[in-house]
């Protein structure tokens, strides 16, 4: 819990600093890097038994969490890419609510839990850490390449209405990806904290 509070505080600091620098893409990339580092640290050196451990029949294993993170990132990035093909609509920016900082906190909040849509559900029962991490790394490389090669103004000036019936720009939709990764990284930490989690 303490680690989560520290990370949230750091991410909020990064995002607040971004406001002073016109929400520089470097700040967005930093958020992605921090989420990635935390995930890699949490799964480093895990055995196959640990990766496939489930606290109960209704819970996900670490392997399933990783598969879900990757599937969701692929889907969300696709939505952003589709949005960028639409005409820019910067006039809608006045309809934006909250701040960029709110996105991370909202996405990472696990006090409210939701069932993932069927296409994003993990579809395997057994995982090899190397394979599932490779899949994540390949998808993350595509995401980062998109961020680095898309002008910041374009990310800010393409807006859409979310399922929550609120406007979000492409920049914030990318933050959804990082926040979602953090959310399920925290879930992985919960799995590791189970009293019956294998010692090796």
C-alpha positions in Angstrom: 0.0 0.0 0.0 2.8 2.4 1.0 4.6 1.6 -2.3 1.4 2.4 -4.2 1.0 5.8 -2.5 4.6 6.7 -3.2 4.2 5.8 -6.9 0.9 7.7 -7.2 2.6 10.7 -5.7 5.4 10.5 -8.1 3.1 10.2 -11.1 1.1 13.1 -10.0 4.3 15.1 -9.7 5.2 14.2 -13.2 1.9 15.1 -14.6 1.7 18.4 -12.7 5.2 19.2 -14.0 3.9 18.5 -17.5 1.4 21.3 -17.2 4.3 23.8 -16.8 5.9 22.5 -20.0 2.8 22.3 -22.2 2.3 18.7 -21.3 5.5 17.6 -23.0 5.5 14.1 -24.4 8.6 13.4 -22.3 6.3 13.5 -19.3 3.9 11.0 -20.9 6.8 8.7 -21.8 8.0 9.0 -18.2 4.7 7.7 -16.9 4.9 4.8 -19.3 8.5 4.0 -18.2 7.6 4.1 -14.5 4.7 1.8 -15.0 6.8 -0.6 -17.1 9.6 -0.6 -14.6 7.3 -1.5 -11.7 5.7 -4.3 -13.7 9.1 -5.8 -14.7 10.4 -5.6 -11.1 7.3 -7.3 -9.8 7.6 -10.3 -12.2 11.4 -10.6 -12.4 12.6 -14.1 -11.5 9.2 -15.7 -11.0 8.9 -19.4 -11.5 6.4 -21.1 -13.8 4.5 -22.2 -10.7 4.3 -18.6 -9.3 3.3 -17.2 -12.7 0.4 -19.7 -12.9 -0.7 -19.5 -9.2 -4.3 -18.5 -8.5 -5.4 -17.6 -5.0 -8.9 -19.1 -5.8 -10.9 -20.2 -8.8 -12.3 -16.8 -9.4 -9.0 -15.0 -9.3 -6.5 -14.4 -12.1 -3.0 -15.7 -12.2 0.0 -13.3 -12.8 0.2 -14.8 -16.3 -3.5 -14.0 -16.9 -2.9 -10.4 -15.7 0.0 -10.0 -18.1 -2.1 -11.3 -21.0 -4.9 -8.9 -20.1 -2.6 -5.9 -19.9 -1.2 -6.6 -23.3 -4.6 -7.3 -24.9 -6.1 -4.1 -23.5 -3.1 -2.0 -24.5 -3.5 -3.3 -28.1 -7.2 -2.4 -28.1 -6.8 1.1 -26.5 -3.9 2.0 -28.8 -6.0 1.0 -31.8 -8.8 3.3 -30.6 -6.3 6.2 -30.3 -5.0 5.4 -33.8 -8.5 5.4 -35.2 -9.2 8.7 -33.4 -6.2 10.3 -35.1 -7.6 9.5 -38.5 -10.6 11.7 -37.8 -10.6 15.4 -38.3 -9.1 17.4 -35.4 -11.7 19.0 -33.2 -9.8 21.3 -30.8 -13.0 23.3 -30.2 -14.1 20.4 -28.0 -11.3 21.0 -25.5 -13.5 23.2 -23.4 -15.7 20.2 -22.7 -12.8 18.3 -21.0 -13.3 17.7 -17.3 -10.7 17.2 -14.6 -7.0 17.0 -15.2 -4.5 14.6 -16.7 -3.5 13.7 -13.2 -7.0 12.5 -12.4 -6.7 9.8 -15.1 -3.9 7.8 -13.4 -5.7 7.9 -10.1 -9.0 6.9 -11.6 -7.5 4.0 -13.6 -5.4 2.7 -10.8 -8.2 2.8 -8.2 -9.0 -0.9 -7.4 -11.7 -0.1 -4.8 -14.0 -0.5 -7.8 -13.6 -3.6 -9.8 -15.0 -4.4 -13.2 -15.3 -7.5 -15.3 -13.2 -7.2 -18.4 -15.1 -7.5 -21.8 -14.9 -11.0 -23.2 -12.3 -10.1 -26.0 -10.0 -8.8 -23.3 -10.3 -11.8 -21.0 -7.3 -14.0 -20.7 -7.8 -17.2 -22.7 -5.1 -19.4 -21.3 -4.6 -21.3 -18.1 -0.9 -21.9 -18.3 1.8 -19.4 -19.1 5.6 -19.1 -19.5 6.9 -15.8 -18.2 9.3 -15.3 -21.1 6.6 -15.7 -23.7 4.0 -13.5 -22.0 6.5 -10.8 -21.3 7.8 -10.9 -24.9 4.2 -10.3 -26.0 3.9 -7.3 -23.7 7.3 -5.9 -24.7 6.3 -6.1 -28.4 3.0 -4.3 -27.9 4.7 -1.7 -25.6 7.3 -0.9 -28.2 4.5 -0.2 -30.8 2.8 2.1 -28.3 5.9 4.0 -27.5 6.8 4.4 -31.2 3.4 5.8 -31.8 3.8 8.4 -29.0 7.2 9.4 -30.1 6.2 9.9 -33.7 2.9 11.7 -33.1 3.0 15.5 -32.6 1.8 16.6 -29.2 -0.7 19.1 -30.8 -2.3 16.3 -32.7 -2.7 14.3 -29.5 -4.3 17.3 -27.8 -6.5 18.3 -30.6 -8.2 15.0 -31.3 -11.0 14.4 -28.9 -13.7 11.7 -28.5 -16.5 10.8 -26.1 -15.7 8.0 -23.8 -18.0 5.2 -22.6 -18.5 7.3 -19.5 -20.0 10.0 -21.7 -17.1 12.4 -21.1 -14.6 13.9 -23.6 -11.0 12.7 -23.6 -8.3 13.7 -26.0 -5.8 11.3 -27.5 -3.2 12.2 -24.9 -5.5 11.2 -22.0 -6.5 8.0 -23.8 -2.8 7.1 -23.8 -2.7 7.8 -20.1 -5.6 5.3 -19.8 -3.1 2.7 -21.1 -0.4 3.5 -18.6 -3.0 3.7 -15.8 -4.6 0.4 -16.8 -1.1 -1.2 -16.7 -0.6 0.2 -13.2 -4.0 -1.1 -12.1 -3.2 -4.7 -13.0 0.4 -4.4 -11.8 -1.1 -3.7 -8.4 -3.3 -6.8 -8.9 -0.1 -8.8 -9.6 1.2 -7.5 -6.3 -1.9 -8.7 -4.6 -1.5 -12.1 -6.0 2.1 -12.2 -4.7 0.9 -11.1 -1.3 -1.4 -14.1 -0.9 -0.6 -16.3 2.0 -0.6 -19.4 -0.2 1.6 -17.9 -2.9 4.4 -20.4 -3.8 7.8 -19.5 -2.3 9.5 -20.5 -5.6 
